[in-house]
């Protein structure tokens, strides 16, 4: 549990349900805490589940009718003006594969997924080019707090994009 001030209470639980990556629970909690701390949300309960591709695929099919694995799912369970209950599910297996593709640690890729999911919980969307740009900017800011630069901004991402052309 993280308390921001006497009137704010955040409960961030992390469940590690996979054996692919070592998971830094404190780092994940801090990332979610920082994103929630930038909002008017004073009370929140957020659970973060780190799973494998099979599990996230099942959840994606069950709740979103997409029969494929994905990197992150987020679910707002209850939201009021200053209260949020939500869930973030991230795939360690996808993080491992994508991290190898972009040449950075899988733990950092996983953190990106957590950040992305937390931003969805607080209302950010990436369905249009404009909203995607706003979300990417917030991801940059969140990752910078961990001295990270997103792979789409990093030189390795440029090399990767050039190689695909």
Secondary structure as the mmCIF struct_conf table of DSSP 4:
data_model
#
loop_
_struct_conf.conf_type_id
_struct_conf.id
_struct_conf.beg_label_comp_id
_struct_conf.beg_label_asym_id
_struct_conf.beg_label_seq_id
_struct_conf.end_label_comp_id
_struct_conf.end_label_asym_id
_struct_conf.end_label_seq_id
STRN STRN1 UNK A 2 UNK A 5
TURN_TY1_P TURN_TY1_P1 UNK A 6 UNK A 7
STRN STRN2 UNK A 8 UNK A 16
BEND BEND1 UNK A 19 UNK A 21
HELX_RH_AL_P HELX_RH_AL_P1 UNK A 25 UNK A 37
TURN_TY1_P TURN_TY1_P2 UNK A 38 UNK A 38
BEND BEND2 UNK A 39 UNK A 40
STRN STRN3 UNK A 43 UNK A 51
HELX_RH_AL_P HELX_RH_AL_P2 UNK A 53 UNK A 64
BEND BEND3 UNK A 68 UNK A 68
BEND BEND4 UNK A 71 UNK A 71
STRN STRN4 UNK A 72 UNK A 80
TURN_TY1_P TURN_TY1_P3 UNK A 81 UNK A 82
STRN STRN5 UNK A 83 UNK A 91
HELX_RH_AL_P HELX_RH_AL_P3 UNK A 92 UNK A 102
TURN_TY1_P TURN_TY1_P4 UNK A 103 UNK A 103
BEND BEND5 UNK A 104 UNK A 104
HELX_RH_AL_P HELX_RH_AL_P4 UNK A 106 UNK A 121
TURN_TY1_P TURN_TY1_P5 UNK A 122 UNK A 123
BEND BEND6 UNK A 127 UNK A 128
HELX_RH_AL_P HELX_RH_AL_P5 UNK A 129 UNK A 144
TURN_TY1_P TURN_TY1_P6 UNK A 145 UNK A 147
TURN_TY1_P TURN_TY1_P7 UNK A 151 UNK A 153
BEND BEND7 UNK A 154 UNK A 154
HELX_RH_AL_P HELX_RH_AL_P6 UNK A 155 UNK A 164
#
